[in-house]
Amino acid sequence: MKEKRTALLVMDMQSAIVDRYPNSTATINNVAEAILNARKNKISIIYVVVGFRQGMPEVGANNKTFSASKERMVNADVNEMMKIHPSLTPYEHDIIVTKRRYSAFTGSDLELILRSQNINHLILTGIATSGVVLSTIREASDKDFNLTVLSDCCADGDEEVHHILTTKVFQMQADVIPLKLWISQS
């Protein structure tokens, strides 16, 4: 059996995104604890942020979700939008990947980084469960990565959707466990 080389993905934990979720404090605290555990166990930490160039030229009119944001963000500071929540600030050696859509792989060099470091196991955290987490699980599974989702290190605007994804859908392609169990197994 191939040795597991693991990375913790901290996805879309940008202040501009997290601040839109009124109950995000528990998720932020859990992700911070997951990051500490990863550091303690020498697990690579990769931050994935969604970001665009000024004016969002990467977004076409046919993209229902992002085109709506494009109109609102026409004069926004894209660098400000991409700032990771201060409770989760990366260390100098942590990797930050910029993606252009929901999946952590789309428009980013994430796969190149993972393959160059022989990483074959991903621990997923992030907001939103029905966005970046769902899209990344689907694509990562198709790319033959081993996957673990930390269920209480993800959040969604709809608690029922979060529950269905973490208890029924994700389990077809990933191990889904709470943070405390992952820490006890590390």
C-alpha positions in Angstrom: 0.0 0.0 0.0 1.2 3.5 -0.9 2.2 5.7 2.1 -0.3 8.4 2.8 1.2 11.9 2.3 -1.4 14.3 3.7 -2.3 18.0 3.3 -4.9 20.0 5.2 -6.9 22.2 2.8 -8.3 25.4 4.4 -10.7 26.6 1.8 -12.4 29.9 1.2 -11.8 31.0 4.8 -11.5 34.6 3.7 -12.9 37.4 5.9 -15.1 38.6 3.0 -16.7 35.1 2.8 -16.7 34.1 6.5 -18.3 37.3 7.6 -21.4 36.5 5.5 -22.1 33.5 7.8 -23.6 34.7 11.1 -22.6 31.5 12.9 -19.1 31.1 11.6 -17.3 31.6 14.9 -17.4 27.9 15.9 -16.2 26.8 12.4 -13.3 29.3 12.5 -12.3 28.1 16.0 -12.5 24.5 14.8 -10.4 25.2 11.7 -7.8 27.0 13.8 -7.6 23.9 16.0 -7.2 21.7 12.9 -4.4 23.9 11.7 -2.6 23.6 15.1 -3.0 19.8 14.9 -1.6 19.7 11.4 1.4 21.8 12.4 2.0 19.6 15.4 1.9 16.5 13.1 3.9 18.1 10.3 1.0 17.9 7.9 1.2 20.4 5.0 -1.3 23.2 5.2 -2.6 24.6 2.0 -4.9 27.7 2.0 -7.2 27.9 -1.0 -8.7 31.3 -1.7 -11.2 32.3 -4.4 -9.9 35.4 -6.2 -10.0 37.3 -9.4 -8.2 40.1 -11.2 -9.5 43.6 -10.9 -12.8 43.8 -12.8 -13.1 40.0 -12.7 -12.3 39.3 -16.4 -12.3 35.6 -15.7 -16.0 35.6 -15.1 -18.4 35.4 -18.1 -22.0 36.3 -18.3 -23.1 32.6 -18.5 -21.7 31.9 -15.0 -24.8 32.5 -12.9 -23.1 32.7 -9.5 -20.0 34.6 -10.2 -21.5 37.0 -12.8 -23.8 38.3 -10.1 -20.8 39.0 -7.9 -19.0 40.6 -10.8 -21.6 43.4 -11.0 -21.3 44.0 -7.2 -17.6 43.9 -7.2 -16.8 46.1 -10.1 -15.0 48.7 -7.9 -14.0 46.4 -5.0 -10.4 45.8 -4.0 -9.8 42.2 -5.0 -6.8 42.0 -2.8 -8.9 42.9 0.2 -11.5 40.3 -0.8 -8.8 37.6 -0.8 -7.5 38.2 2.7 -7.7 35.1 4.9 -9.6 35.5 8.2 -7.1 36.9 10.8 -7.8 33.9 13.2 -6.4 31.6 10.5 -3.4 33.6 9.3 -1.0 31.4 7.3 2.6 31.0 8.4 5.4 31.9 6.0 6.0 28.3 4.7 2.3 27.6 4.2 1.1 27.5 0.6 -1.7 29.8 -0.6 -3.5 28.8 -3.8 -5.8 31.0 -5.7 -8.7 29.4 -7.5 -11.2 30.9 -9.9 -14.4 28.9 -9.3 -15.9 26.7 -6.6 -13.5 23.7 -6.8 -10.1 24.2 -5.3 -8.7 22.8 -8.5 -10.4 25.0 -11.1 -8.1 27.8 -12.3 -5.4 27.0 -9.7 -2.1 25.2 -9.5 -3.3 23.0 -6.6 -2.9 19.7 -8.4 0.6 20.6 -9.6 1.6 21.4 -6.0 0.0 18.2 -4.6 1.6 16.0 -7.2 5.0 17.6 -6.9 4.9 16.9 -3.1 3.5 13.4 -3.6 0.5 14.3 -1.5 -2.3 11.7 -2.0 -4.5 12.4 1.0 -6.5 15.6 1.5 -8.2 16.7 4.7 -10.9 19.2 3.7 -12.2 22.2 5.7 -14.1 25.2 4.5 -17.0 27.4 3.8 -19.4 26.6 2.1 -20.1 22.9 2.4 -22.3 23.1 -0.7 -19.8 25.2 -2.6 -16.0 24.7 -2.3 -16.2 21.5 -0.2 -18.7 19.7 -2.4 -16.9 20.7 -5.7 -13.5 19.9 -4.4 -14.5 16.5 -3.1 -16.0 15.6 -6.5 -13.0 16.7 -8.4 -10.4 15.3 -6.0 -12.2 11.9 -6.0 -12.1 11.8 -9.8 -8.3 12.5 -9.5 -7.9 9.5 -7.1 -7.0 11.4 -3.9 -7.9 9.8 -0.6 -10.2 12.2 1.2 -11.3 13.1 4.7 -13.8 15.8 5.5 -13.8 17.4 9.0 -17.5 17.8 9.3 -17.4 20.5 12.0 -14.7 22.4 10.1 -17.2 23.1 7.3 -20.2 25.3 7.3 -23.1 26.3 5.0 -25.7 28.9 4.9 -28.3 26.1 5.0 -27.8 23.8 8.0 -30.0 21.1 6.5 -27.8 21.1 3.3 -24.7 20.8 5.4 -26.2 17.9 7.3 -27.3 16.0 4.2 -23.9 16.5 2.5 -21.8 15.4 5.5 -24.0 12.5 6.6 -25.1 11.1 3.2 -23.4 12.5 0.1 -19.8 13.0 1.0 -19.5 9.6 2.6 -19.6 8.0 -0.9 -16.2 9.5 -1.7 -14.6 10.5 1.6 -14.3 9.7 5.2 -16.3 12.2 7.1 -15.4 12.7 10.8 -15.5 15.4 13.5 -12.4 17.3 14.4 -11.9 15.7 17.8 -11.8 12.2 16.2 -9.2 13.3 13.6 -7.1 14.8 16.3 -7.3 11.6 18.4 -6.2 9.6 15.4 -3.3 11.9 14.5 
